[in-house]
Amino acid sequence: MYYSEIALAFLDLELPPSSVQLCSCLDPAQAQPQGSTAWLSGQLLALRPRCSDAPRLPVRRQRSLLASGAAAHCRVRTDSMPVLVRNAHKFTFYTQFVCVGGSPNRMKAFAQFMHKELGLEGSGEDVADICAGTDRYAMYRTGPVLSISHGMGIPSISIMLHELIKLLHHAKCRDVTIIRIGTSGGLGIKAGSVVITDTAVDASFQPRFEQVVLGDVVVRSTDLDRELAEELLACSKEVPNFPTLIGHTMCTYDFYEGQGRLDGALCSFSSEKKLEYLKRAHKAGVRNIEMESTAFAAMCRLCGLRAAVVCVALLDRLEGDQIRAPREVLREYQQRPQRLIAAFIRRRLGLCPPPATEGTTDLHGL
Amino acid sequence: MYYSEIALAFLDLELPPSSVQLCSCLDPAQAQPQGSTAWLSGQLLALRPRCSDAPRLPVRRQRSLLASGAAAHCRVRTDSMPVLVRNAHKFTFYTQFVCVGGSPNRMKAFAQFMHKELGLEGSGEDVADICAGTDRYAMYRTGPVLSISHGMGIPSISIMLHELIKLLHHAKCRDVTIIRIGTSGGLGIKAGSVVITDTAVDASFQPRFEQVVLGDVVVRSTDLDRELAEELLACSKEVPNFPTLIGHTMCTYDFYEGQGRLDGALCSFSSEKKLEYLKRAHKAGVRNIEMESTAFAAMCRLCGLRAAVVCVALLDRLEGDQIRAPREVLREYQQRPQRLIAAFIRRRLGLCPPPATEGTTDLHGL
């Protein structure tokens, strides 16, 4: 199933006639409440276009789509547009893995790291930002791996994902695996541990993402691909020296009050109340806290993308709010998800395990 | 009242003994429900320390505060730390205006523009990023004006505000005016119109911000300073050639589905439903839509900061979802809030109106 072909069905564009039939599936008389997850899933299953039926936008329209509001924030460089549009078949075979993370510098460093890990020609130091036309996001391509920044928080990653999924559609990419790599606060785990998320939960520890659509709350599932999580855990055995575990990840809308921190500019609760909340979270299976996983999981699931979240815990929040490890230690912590993902990608591509390498992440991600 | 001294009271730090009394105000036996806005306001009013009572952190502790978790994302350059810490009194008299906006490039351009508008020495081209140690935010100082980027969405601006307010506290800044300048989607207004927000509303058009604290929803007011809004509207008469109005601003958590766009990767509603929603928003007084105003208004109000939101509408959403104006037209639109704020700051500082100048904003903010 082309998840991306289906996404096209919902684009309100001047589509060629063969695609009108896809849009007509948006029928308010359907049995399921319109906008419900069940309704949407029903729509998606009903479409299932075959490759030859797939609507193809004329090149001029594709450029218009990407250059204007439909990708208002990614702003792919116009000189790179031919790569996506005219060489789409190459891009298809190329892009198999998409890695996303908050910091532009960290994702550039990851792209350079993957360049070495994949044994590509050249040093990789001059990897180009495909989204150089904007400072909202950065995007780098290293062989079959796209490395993209998403900023901080649910709204920021949400915008990027909408635009990424549309770009992948136009490049006719299939069977893409997308992984968020990041930093997080741990709960009851050693600083430096890497958590592979099985389910993203909200601040009430529920496995759901509440998306507001036209003023109404639509609840979406935040389950991630269990097999992918297990495969990543298995890969972690090849990467020595840090503990890796599978657990729930709590996603919040705020770094300070929303995560029970006492050291924000505002704090309306005691340290006892804070600890009580964090312990309840731990009891509910939460092992780390960050700020994008629920929206990421929900959207990838809805679009049929195989997805994972892999974050390193910079501290144990049950011990305090502030990161106290020295800079060089934090630098090495940040490399851990990158090293794990590199091992995973190498295994998927059938490459031999590399000699022990240092990552090139710097601390700009902090 | 030192809003910033009060914020210090809630910091869970090793404070000198004189400040222990401030922290003891966090008394769970208080009449108001703990965590309610009324309770917090009561706490804030009860404190009101005098200047001589104000707890002063030792220099070493201040460095620790700013360099570690308490400003984990701003990461002020350590060589600029002495500016804040040892020269705090200068910084106090300096910083009177803080302007925030989503894009780092746009805020740098604004700093350079203000350099010219204020008639400062030099070209202003080499304005330095005070937060150069991180790629999360950018911060520039031009005389009495701080220009800071905040990324996209409520979580991103929320983190920045927490850390900014703490920095302003340590610099002993008083009577600071903070203004968010940005882009937005208009509703029933001409593209290029500038909206000065009187009240920020959520996706249900309610003047509230729902902050999740320890898993519970705390509702906060989103009223902005009415006098400041009127003052800005009066200043707009000095800046010819674009319409300016006061109106409600709707703040959403998502750019696509959350704002009724049909051109995201996902869309579960018809264009009729979309238009019906946007028309209801317009009827409720909403004149533009963006993604930070409710959190910005709520937090500034709670911390006693005089605040405004000034955004240009890049399009009229009642006419469509995509921005169709040519690049040079959009560039000029983006300059409009900057020109208005420059006129406001000049008037506040008692400077004569400048000769007609071009702004230096580029479109990287898009």
Interface residues (C-beta under 8 A of the other chain):
Chain A: A7 F10 L11 D12 L13 L26 P28 Q34 G35 W39 L40 S68 G69 A70 A72 H73 R75 G102 S103 P104 N105 G133 T134 D135 R136 G151 M152 G153 I154 P155 S156 S158 I159 L161 H162 E163 I165 K166 H169 A203 S204 F205 Q211 V212 V213 L214 G215 V218 T252 Y253 D254 F255 Y256 E257 G258 G260 R261 L262 D263 G264 A265 L266 C267 S268 F269 S270 S271 K273 K274 Y277 R280 M291 M299 L302 C303 L315 D321 Q322 I323 R324 H364 G365 L366
Chain B: A7 F10 L11 D12 L13 L26 P28 Q34 G35 W39 L40 Q43 L65 S68 G69 A70 A72 H73 R75 G102 S103 P104 N105 G133 T134 D135 R136 G151 M152 G153 I154 P155 S156 S158 I159 L161 H162 E163 I165 K166 H169 A203 S204 F205 Q211 V212 V213 L214 G215 V218 T252 Y253 D254 F255 Y256 E257 G258 G260 R261 L262 D263 G264 A265 L266 C267 S268 F269 S270 S271 K273 K274 Y277 R280 M291 M299 L302 C303 D321 Q322 I323 R324 H364 G365 L366
